Amino acid sequence: MSKFKNYTVEDFIAEAASDSPAPGGGSVAALVAALGAALGEMVYNLTKDKKSFAELSEENKTAVKADYTALSTLHAELVDLIDEDTVAFNTFMDALRLPKETEEEIAVRKEAMANAAIVSMQVPLDTAGKSLQILKHMGSLARYGNKNCISDAGVGAYLARASVESAVMNVRINIPSVKDEEIARQAEKSCEKYLEEAETLCEEIVKEVYQKI
């Protein structure tokens, strides 16, 4: 199967709209988060050569550059998660289709499903965590970015928050299939933390943006 990250925008959307279960919400959440990070990168690239940026303290310039570098890394990682989510889904479906006629087959299928459920939960959990990191690195761009494109930092923040919430939903739909109670409990704990932090950070960034437009 060709990788979704290599699809054209039109083809990806058409595939998402089709009767194929993949790409599903998890892959779309990763894509949306990558776009959010990319908007932050764009704001930096439209800011770095401006007089206002040159006049910042060295400390602030270093901080903004570090946030840009982090966003670039997150962008690349999230693009990979577009396909990792689909691979995880397919792995779970393959486990579900395993034969279950004999006790041995039932045991093998049960173990395969348990392992696949953890992966199917972990991939969107990674997406949620990286989406939250976008918000943590977007603040300086909203604060010091080129005012002509500052709204893009706000849109990037909204996309990142939407991806946190979307990915968390995909984590939670998989939690009931995870038989290891401690792993499931820790995943839910992370979800709650990510949602709370994403809400706070997004609101702070959007407030900063609206003060400048």
N, C-alpha and C positions, 0 to 999 in steps of 0.2 A: 504493500500500500504506500502510495506517495505521501510525503509529509505535508500536513496541512499548512505548516509555516511557509511552504513554497508555493501555495496556491495564490492566484490573484485574489484581490479583494472580492470581485464579483463571484468568482468560483467558490470561495469560502462561504460567502453568504448563501449562495444557491445550495451548497451541500448542507449547511445548517438548517435550511428551510425544507430539505427533502425528507423522505420517510426513513432515512438512515439515522440511527440513534447517535451517531458521532459525525461531526463534532457536536458535543452537547454543551450544557451550561458550564461545565468545568473548563473546557477548552476556550469557550467564548470569554469566560471570566479572565483567563490568563491573557488572552489577546487584548481585552479592554485595559487591563492593568499595564501591559506593555505600551499601549498607546498613551496612557496617562504618564508613564515615565518619559516617553518620547517628547511629549509636550513640555515637560520640565527641561529636557535637554535643549529643545528649541529655544526656550526662553533664555537659557544661558548663552547659546550661540548668537542670539540677537542682542545680547547685553555685553559680552566680554570686550568688545572693541569700542564701547561707548565711553564718553568722558566721565559720566556719572560712575561707571564701574572703576575707572582708573583712579578716581578720587576717593574710593573706599579705603579704609585702613587695610594694611597688609593682612591683618588677622581676619577681617571680613572677606577679603578677596580669596584667601586660602580656604576659608570655610565654604564659600560658594563653589569654588572649583572642586572641592572634595565632594560636595553634594552632587555636582554634575557627574563626576566620575562614578559615584555610587549609583546614580540613576541609569547611567549607561550600562553598568554591570547588571542591574536589576532588569532592565529592558531585555538584554540578551538571555538572561535566565528564564524570564517569563515566556519568551518566544519558544524556548525549548519545552516549557510546561504545557504549551498548547497541545503538543503531540504526546507528551508523557501522560496527560489525563486520558487521552483516547486509548493509549496502550494499556493503562490500568483498567479501564472499562472493558476492553476486549479480553484481558486476562481473566477478569471476574466472570465474564460470559462464557469463556472457554471452560472454566472450572465448573460452572453451572451445568454445562452440557456433558460432563464426564459421565460414564455409565454408572449405574447404581443398582445393579442386579444382585451382586454378591456382597457379603459383609466386607470383604477386602476392598471391593470397588467403592462401597459406601464410605469406608474409612478414608480412602485416598481422596475421594471427592470432597469430603468434609474438610480435610486438612488443606486441600487446594483452595477451597472457597474461603476458609479462614485467613489464609495467607494473602489471597487476592483482595479480600475485604480491607485488610490493613493498608495495602498499597493504594486501593481506591479511595481510602480516607486520607492517606498521607499526602497524596499529590495535591488535592485542593487545599489541604492545610498548609502546604508549602506556598501555594499561590496566595492564600490569605496573608501569610506572614510576609511575603515579599511585597504584596500590595500595601501592607501597613508600613513597610520600610520606605516605600515611595513617599508616603505622607510625611515621614520623618525627615526626608531630604528635600521636600518641596518648599518648606517654610522660608528658607533663605532666598529662594528665587522669587517668591511672592513679595518678600521684603525689599530686595535689592534689584529685582529684574527691571528690564526695559519697560517703561510704563505703556508703551505702544502695544505690547503683547502680554501685559500682566494678566489679562483675563485668561490666557492660555494656561497659566499656572493654576488658576482657579478651576478651570475645566479638568486639568490633569488631576487635581486633588479630588474632585467629584468622581472621576473615573476610578481612581484608586480606592476610594471608599466604597463605591458600588461593587468593585471587585472583591473587596474584603467580605462584604455582606453576601455576595453571590457564592464565593468559594466556601464560606462558612455553611451555607445551606447545603452545598454538596458534601461537606464533611458530615453534617448531621444526618443526611439521608443514608450514609454508609455506617454510622456508628452502631445501629442495631445489629448489623451483620458481624461486628467485631466481637469475638468471644472472649478476648482478653480484657477483663474489666478494668484493669489499671491503665492499659493503653487507651481504652475508650474514655475513661475518666479524665485522663490528662489531655486528650484531644478536646473534650468539651470545655475544660478549664481554659485551654488556649483560645478556643473560639470566643468565649466570653471576654477574655482579655483583649483580643484583637478588635472585637466590635466596639468595646468601650473606648479604646485608645483611638481607633479610626474616627469615631464620631467627634471626639475632642479635637484631634489634630485637623480634621477637615474643616471644622467650624472656625478654628483659629486662622487657617490659611485663607478661607473665603472672606472672613472679616478683614484681613489684611488687604486682600485684593480690592474689596469694595471701598476701602478707604482711599484707594488710588485711582478709581475710575469715576 
